[in-house]
Amino acid sequence: MFGGIPYAAAPVGELRYRAPASVESWDGTRDALGPGPPLPQPERTLPGLYSGPLLGGWDGEDPALTLNVWTPDPAARGLPVLVWLHGGAFVAGSPAQTVYDGAAWTRDGVVLVTVGYRLGVEGFVHFGGGETNVALRDQLAALEWVQEEIASFGGDPGRVSVAGQSAGAMSIGWLLGCERSRGLFARAISMSGGVDLTYSPEQAERVAAHVAGKLGVAPTAEAMRGVPVQRVVEAQASITPDQLQLDTDDDRDPGAGLVWVLPVRDGDVVAEEPLAAIDRSADAGLLAGHTSEEGRLYLAGVPGVEQMPDEAVAMLAARMLTDGEGVLDRLRAEDPGAGPLALAAGVLTQAAFAGPTERLLARHAASGSGATHAYRFTWRSGALGGRLGAAHAVDLPFVFDTLDTPGFSGAEDRLLGVDGGSQELAARMHAAWVRYVCDGDPGWPAYEHVEVF
């Protein structure tokens, strides 16, 4: 691995809340023996689960925009390339997490690039006089770096795929509709993504005003640059969605009161109509899917969740879905014995991941931008007494073929439970992703077929 390679200048001082700037060249040999530092973020945990292998944390180091490269052979030529954008709800995560180890990819002849991008307030909140969606601009800068430099690591800039999960997958959805991304990648992989979670400019202004108010400064980029990053992170950690009123005359709160750090539809990086933009701008093939029980990641470990009253489940459905009652009826018809956990998790799954992914697949297929392939992940983790199931993020160690990552199994609070995952399934799933990165065919028919793992 070549780690901690800067793809843009460190976003400090006057470069905060700005688009990424070019990195200055250096003399001599640079240490690239370890991954770059995590970007600033508050500590984040998952209910009832040990989240270390997934989320990590921030050690207080100054921000740096870096990436890591795993290559089978730096002297090779024309190898396929996969650029990975990590998840973490736009507020957490790092490309340095062990689940994203590149050994299986290099074993199978693929160059893997994992990218760090700005998170939380520093990456997604738009303050007056600053740039919009700087985290997504970071990702574009990293993809531009790959086009310019990856041949030096054995990769082919014409065979680049970009992949991500959760926040990383949603980022890819927006980049598919961004004119600036044309030519930067040939294929895209969206794991539990979509393009639905965006703010209108009015909503984004409300978020910026609330954050700045917490810090006692004006909601401008100039004022925010005067606030130390550590204080911004602390303020971010103290803000909960219920503190913000984000329903407007024209738009519902896209996060439904559950999340508040989201990109803004700026008409530049994120189109004013993100789905429609795919018709105009996408020029890459797409492999997209989701897990069958996404919402269990957030609910399975919550004490007393199985005693949630029917009224609370109904309120959640009404808040998150325009057809909440209909979705609940469907969930009950599919599983007449479904309890509160299964129903509430089903609502979250449909609202945040399954519905957006299905809309993305349908729009991409209709656009003629390239082949569209769909999948669904259904393997159920035994974690939390079996309650975790096929939850959000359970598919990650299968795709990366990193089931043996320390901390993923061996106890009830580990993502893969006491017994761990199926190596046979990991081999099958990873091989499908490798085939897709190499030649655009994961091994099953294009849309509307859905491959089940």
N, C-alpha and C positions, 0 to 999 in steps of 0.2 A: 504493500500500500504506500502511496505517496499522499501524506496527510497535511492538512492545514494550509493548502495552497490558496493564496488570496486571488479572488477573481475580480475584486473591486476594492477601492480604498476603504479603510475602516470608517464606519459611520459615526464619527465622534465630532465634537465641537460644531463647527459650522456645517458639517455634512449630515447632521441629524435632520430627519424629516425632509431630506432631499433625495432625489434619484441617485442611485449608486454612481460614484465617480470612478474614473480610471485609476488603477493602482499604479504607483510609481515603480519603476524598475529598480533592481538591486544588483549590486556587484557580488561576485563570488558565488558560493554554494549555499543555498538556503536549507535549513533543517526541515525535512518533510517526513519525519519518522513517526509522528503521531497525529491524530485528528485535531482540527482547529477547535477552539473553545466554544462551548454552547453560547448562544445569543442570550441577552438578558431576559429573564422570565421569573415570575414568582413560583414558589413550590406548588405543584399540582399533584393531587392524589386521586385515586379511583376508589369508590366505595367498596370496602372489604377486600381489596386486592393489593398485592405487592406490585407496584408499578415501575420499579427501578429499571428493568430492561427496556421498557417502552418510552418513558418520559425523561428519566434522568433529572437534571436540574442545572442551575447556574451557579458557578463558583465565584462570581463577583468580578471576573476579568473584564477588561474593556472590550466592547463589541468589536468583532472582526468578521468580515464577509469572506468565508473560506469554503473550500470544497475538498473532497478526498477522492482519490482515484485508485481503484484496484485494476490491474491489468495482467492478463496472462503472460504478456511479453512486450516490453516497451519497444523492442526492435522489430516487432511484427508490423504488418501493413494490412489495412482494410478490415479490421475486426469490428463486429457490431458493438454498439455503445448503448448503455442504459443509464439515463440520468434520473436519479431518485429524489423526490421531494417528500420529506417526512410529514406525518400528521401531528396532531396535538392541539386541535381546536383553535388554531391561529394564535395560541398563547403559550404553548409549551412544545417540548421535543427538541431533538438534536440529531444530526446525521451521524454523530459519534456513538449512538446507542448500539449495543452489541447485536441486537436483532438485525441490524442492517449490515452485518459483516459480508464482505464481498467474496469470500473464498469459494462458495458454490458457483458464483457467476464466472469467476476466472477459470475454475475447473472446467466449465462448459464453454469456454472460448469467448466470453463476453467481457468487455470493459465496463466496469461499474463506476459511476460518478455520483457521490452523495453530496447534497448541497445544504448549507446553512443559509437561512434568510431571516430577516428581522421579524420579530414577533410582537404580539400585543400592541400596546400604545405606540411603541417606537416603529412598528411595521405597518399598522393598518389604520390608525386614527388620523384623519386629515385635519390639520390645523391651518388657519388662514395664512397665506403666504408661503406655505410649504407645498410639497408635492403630494399627489394622491397615490394611494396604494403602493407605497415604496417597497413593501415586501414582494409584491408581484413584479415590480421593476427589478428587484434583486434577482429573482428567478430568471427573468429575461436576460439580465447581464451574465448570469452563470451559463445559460444556454449559448449566448454569443461567445463566451470564453471557450466553450466546448468546440464550437465551430472553428475557432482560430487555433486551438492548441491540442486537441485530442489526438491528432496524427502523431504527435511526439510521444504518445503513450501507446501507440499501436492501433488506435481507433480510426474509423472511417467517418468523417463528418457528414457524409451522405447516408449513413446507416444509423442515425441517432434516434432512439426512442426515449420518450419521457414518461415516467410513471410516478404515481403517488397514491397515498392512502389518506382518507378523511380530508383534513385541511389541504394536504398536498394534492389529493385527487380533485377537490373543488378548484384549486388553483389551476390545474390543468384544463378543467372545463372552461374557465374564463380565458386562458391563453389560447385555446382552440378558436375562440371568437375574436382574437386580437390580431389586427393586421400586422403588428410588429413581430409576431411569432412566426410568420410565414417563412418557410425555408429553414427554420431552426431545428425541426425534428420531423421525421417521416411517419412516426407512429406514436400513439398515446395510449397509456393504460391508466384507467381511472378505477380505483378500488374504494368503494363507498363514498362517491363524490356527487357530482351534479353541479348546477350553476344557480341554484335558487337563493342561497343565503347572501343577499347583498342589500346594502342600504341605498335609499335615494339620497341626493345631496342634502335635503332637509333633515333627514334622520342622522346623517353623518355629522351635520353641524350640531345637533343636539348632543351627540356623544362627545364631540370635542369640547363643547361648552361645559359639560359635566366633569370631564377629566380635568380641564384647566381650573374649574372652580374648586375641585378637591385640593389642588395644589396652590390656589390663591394667586393665579396669574391669568393674563388674558389668553383667550383661545387662539393664539397665533404661534406659528413655528418659531419666530424670533424669541417670544417669551418662554416657550417650552425648552429651547436650547439652553436657557439659563438655569434650568432645573436639573440637578444631577440625575443620571440614569437610575441610580439606586432609589431615589425618592419617587421617580415615576413608576418603577416596578412596585414599590410599596403601596402607592396610591392605587395602581391597577388592582392589586390583590384585595384592596378594601372595597372595591366597587362590585356590587351584585346587580343582576339585571333588573330587579324590582325597583332600583333607585332611578331608573330611566323610564320616561314616557315616550315610547317610540312609535305608537300608532298615530298616523297623520290622516288628514282628509283623503289622501290618495293611496296610502300604503299601510298595510298591517306591519307590525313588528315581525321581521322575518325570523328572528330567533325565538319567537313566542315566549319571551320572558325567561329563556333558559341560557342564552349566550348574548354577549353584547359587543364583542370584538369581531367585526366583519368588514370586508371591503366596501367601497362606495362605487356606484355606477357613475363613473366619471366621463363616459363616452370616449375614453382613450384606451386604457388597459382593460377596464371592465366596461363592456358595451352597455348602452342604455337599455337594450333588450338582449340579455346574454344568450338566450336560446336562439333568437332570430339571427344573431351575429354569426353563429356557426354556419348558416347558409352562405354568408358572404365571405367569411374569412378562413374557415377550416380547410386545410389542404393535407391532412394526415389521416391515416387509418385510426380506428379506435377499438380497443378492447375494454369493456366496462362491466362492472357487476357489483354485488354487495353480499353481505352475509345475511342469512335468513332471520337472525334474531339480534340485529344490531343493538337495539335499545337495552338489552340485558346488561351491557357493560356498565351502564349508568344506574341501574336499578337493582340488580341481583344482590348486591352487597349492602343495600340500605336496610337497616333494622326495621322490622315490622311491615315491609312492603307487601307481604302476602295478606295483611289485614287491611290494606287500603280499601276504603268503602267504594261502592259502585259509583257514587256521586263524584268522588274525586277522579276516578278514571274517566267518567263522562266529561268532566270539566277540562281535563287534560286534552282529550280528543277534540273538544270544541275549540280550544285555544290554538291547537297546532294544525288543524285540518279544516278545510272548508266543508268537507263532508265527514265530519268526525263520527256522527251516529252511524252512517253507512259503513264506515271502516270497522267500527266495533261490531256491527251486525255480521260483516264478512268474517271477522276473526272468530266470533262465536260459532258461526256455521262451520268453519274449518276445524275448530276444536271445541266441541260442546262443553268439555270439562275445563276450559281455560279459566284460570284464576286471575286475580288482580295483577300479579307480576307479568304473566303472559300477555294480558290485554294491554296494559300500559306500555310494556316493551314493544308490542306490536304497533301501537300508535306512534311511538318514537321512531321505530324502524321505517314505517311508511312515510312519515312526514319529513324526516331529515335525510334519509338515505335511499330507500327503495324507490319512492316516488320520483325524487330528483334524478336518480340514475336511469330509471325507465324513460323519463322524458328526454334525457340527454341521448340515450341510445336511439330513440325514435327519431329525434331531430337530425342526428348525425346520419342515420341510415337514409333519411329522406333527402339529405343535402347532396349526396353523391360525392362526398369529399374523399372517400376511400372505403375499404371494406369495414364493416361494423360487426364485431363479435361480442357476444354476451355470455356471462357466467353467473352462477350463484354458489356461494359457499355454505354448506349445511352441516359440516362436522361439528358435533357438540362436545365442548369441553366439560370435563367432570368437576371443574372448580366450583367452590361454594356449594358443595353437596349436589352438584349437577345443575344448579340454577343458572350458571353462566351461559351454558349452551353455546350456540353458534353466534356469539356476540361480536360486536364491533372490535376489530383489531385481532381477533383470534386467528384470522387467516394469515397474518404477517409472517410468523415463523415458518409457515408452510411454503409461501412464495419464495422466501429467501433460503429455504432449506436450512434453517437454524434452530430446529427443535431442541437441540442439545445445549442451547444458550443457558448458562447458569442463571437461575432465578425464574425460569419459565415453568418448571414442574417440580414435583416432589413434596408439595404441600397443598392444602385446600385453598389457600389464598393466592396460588400461582395461576397465571393465565391458562395454562394447559392442565391444571389440576395435579393430583398426586401422580397419576400414571403417565402423564405426558401425551403427546400426539402420535398419530400414525405416520411412521416413516414412509410407508408405501404411498400414502396420500401426499406427503410432502414431495416425494420424488416425482409423482405424477403431475402435481400442480406446478412445481418449479420447472419441470421439463416443458410444460405447455407455455409458460412465460418465456422461456429461452427460445423456443421455436418461433414465438411471435416476434420477439426482438430480432431474431436472425432473418426471418423471411416473411413476416406478416401473417402467418397461418398458425394459429395455436393448436390446430388439430381437430377442429370441428367446424360445421357449416356456419356461414355468416348469418347474421340476423335474418329471421326471427328465432332461430334455434338458441336455447339457453343451456349451456353445459353446466352440469351440477357436480360439485366437488364435495 
